[in-house]
Amino acid sequence: MVVQIGGIKYTPGMYGKKRPTGSQLADKYFRDLDKKLIEKKKKEKRPEIFPTISFSRKIGVGALEIADILAKKIGYDVVERELLEHIAQEAKLSEKTVAYFDERYPGVLNEFAKLLFGEKSFIKSDYNRHLANVVLSIAGLEPTIFVGRGTHLIIPRDRVLAVRFICSDEHRIKRLSRILKVKEKEAADKLPQIDKEQRQFFKKTFGKKDAAPYEFDMVVNCDYIESTKDAAEIVALAFKKKFAKELS
């Protein structure tokens, strides 16, 4: 999703730090992954899916910035919607990701897929299957923080800390205005379009109107937890508590 706000192209997740395109993200991701897998081949067998973190948010709330701060703190990688979308839509990249996982854990993805496809009625289209397979594979290949694309609904509930970030429209408008250096009215005019496109994706992919609070371990209201560093600290503590046995 790319939206023009005041003549500026806005991609969900922008916050001042310049980010590469989906294609560039994918190239870097697979280069880094190759190196990591070579290093890990001689090490002990890992769990099929690492303890994972999934961020869901209203676009413009600042979740990606929080994810980047958290990733540095706990040594995880961030996989954002831009990268997920690119891999899921590119069949060859999707197959490559799944192949990496199958090589490491033969047959495990099929077991997850049978369980997931049997329980999750939303997985009907090829895109949905690609998305689910890619998310499960990435979650099994390396410790990951996912941002967006409803990943908390794909990863087994006991393997993910699911976090929802919310805030008022006023907060989002001011933040987008500051980041893009446009007038608040220009940012406000685009919010309905941004929200509509996000709802349409959620409806088409998961058959849901919106994210329900009970789907998450915690909901963070950024109107009151304004500091991105504080938000990252809160999530880090919750993550440590939920997976205490594995992270100790």
N, C-alpha and C positions, 0 to 999 in steps of 0.2 A: 504494500500500500504506500503510494507516494502522493502527498497532497500539497497543492500550491497554497501557501499562506503568505499574503503580502508580497507575491513575486518570488518567494523563497520555497524551494522544494523541501518538504518535511517528510522524513521517514520515521515511523515510530521507533523511539529509542535514542533519537538525537538529543545530546545534552552538552554540546560545546566540544567534546572530544570527537575529532573527526573519525568516522568509522568507514571501513572499506565496503565495497559492494558485496552482494550475495556471492557472486562468482569469486571475488578475491578472498572472501571469508572461507569459502569451500576449499580453494587451493591451499591456503595456509593451514586450514584444519587438517586436511589429509597429509600434508607434509609433516606437520607436528605429530600426527597420530602414527605415521610410519616409524618415526624415531622412537616414540614411547613404546610401541609394541615390540620393537627389536630389543629394547632395554629390558622389557618385562618377561620376555620369553623364557628366560632361565630362572625366573623367580617363582615363588609359590603360587599355587592356583588361587585366584580371587573369587569372591562371590559372584554369582551370575549377574546381579545388578548391584552396583555400588549404592550406598546410602546417597540419595539424590535430593536436590532441592529444585522445586518448581515455583516460579513466580507467575502469577496471573495479575493483570492490572487493567485499569482504565488507561487508555493511551494518553500519555502526557503527564502521568503521575511521577515519573522518574525511576521506575523499577530497574531499568538497565544500568543506570548510574549506581544504584544500590548493589546490584549484582556484581558489578566490576569491583566495588570496594570490598564486598564480601569474599569474592574469589581470591583476592590478594591475601585476605586474612586467613582463609582456611586452605589455600592451595588447590582450589578447584578451577576448572575451566568454565567459561560462560558460552553457552550456545543460545543465541538469540533467534527471534522469529525470522529474521532476514536469511540466516544460514539454514535454518530448518526448511523454510519455504523453498529455497534454491535446491537443496538436496532432494526434497520430496517431489519436486516438479521435474527434476532431471533424472530420468529413469536409470541412466548409467551410474550416476553418483549414488542413487538409492541402493542399487544392487551392490555397489562397491562397499558401502557402509555395512550392509547386511552380511556380505561375504567376509569382511573383517571379523565380525562377531561369530559367524559360523565356524570359522577356522579356529578360533580360540575356544569356543564352547559348542562342539558339534551337537546338533539336535535340540539344544536348549531353546533357541528362538521358536522352533516349531511348537514346543510345549507351551511357551508363553503365548504364542499366536492362537493356539487352539483354545486356551483358557480365555484370552482376551476377546477373540472373535465370537466365542460362545456367549460371553457375558455382556459385551458391549454392542448393542444393537446399532450404534452409529457407524460401525465400520462396514460400509456397503460399497463405496466407490473405490476405484483404483487409487485415487489420490489419498483417500483415507487410510487405505492399507499401506501405501508407501510411507505416509506420515507415521503411522503406528510402528511399522517395522524399523524405520529410521530412529525414532525416539527410543525404542527398546534397545536397539543395537548400540546407540551412543551411550545410553545409561549403563550398559554392560561393559563397554570398552574403557571408560575412564570416569573418574569422579566429576560430576557435571552439575552446573546450575543452569536450568532451562528458563528462558524468559519468553512467555507468550505461547500461542498456538495450542492452548488447552492441554499441555503435556501432563498436568496433574491428573487428568482423566484417563491417561494412557498407561502410565507407570503404575505397577501394583502398589496399592495404598500403603502397605507396610514398608515399602522401600523408598518412599518420598516424603519430604517435609513440604507440604503444599501451603504456599503463602499467597494471600490476596492483598494487593495494595489498592487503596481507594483514596479519594479526596474530593473536595467540592469542585464544581466547574470553575469557580473563581480562582482556585489554586492552580488548576491546569492552564487556564487562560494566562495568568501572570507568568507562569513558568515558560510556556511556549513563546510568549511575547518577549521574555528576557533572552531566551536561547536563540531565537530566530531574529531578534532585533527588529520586530515589527510592532505595529500598534495593537493594543489589546483587542480592539474591535475586530481587526483582521483575524486574530487568533480565534476570537469568540464565534465569528461567522462560520468557521470551518469545523468547529466541534461537532455539530449535528451530523455532518457528513462522515467524519472520522468514527463517531460512535455507531452510525448506521452500518458502515462497512464492517466494523468489528462484530456487531450483532448478526449480520448476515453470514459471516464466516462461522460463527458459533452455531447458528441455526442449521446451516448446511452441513457442517462437519459433525456436530455432536447432537443435533436435534434439540438444542436447548436455547431458550431466549436469552439467558445470561448466566453468569456464574453464581451459584447459590452459596451462602456462607458455610453451610454444613459440609461442603466439599473440601474445606481447608482446615489445616491445623491451627492457623492463626490468620487474623485479618488486621492489617496495619493501616490506620487512618493517618495519612501524611499531612492533614490539616493540623494535627496535634503532635505528631512525631515529624517535625519539619526537617531535622538534620538527616541527611543521607547516611552519614557515619553512624548516627545513633540507631537508625533503622537497620543497618547492616549488623550492628552489635546485637540487637534484639534477636534477629534471625539466627545469628551465629550461636547464641545461647540456647535458643529453642532447638536448633539442630543437634547441638551437643547433648542436650537432655533426651531427645527422642532416640538417638542412636548411641547412647552412652556406652553400651557394651562393646560395640564395634569400633568406636572412635577412641576408646581409652587405651 
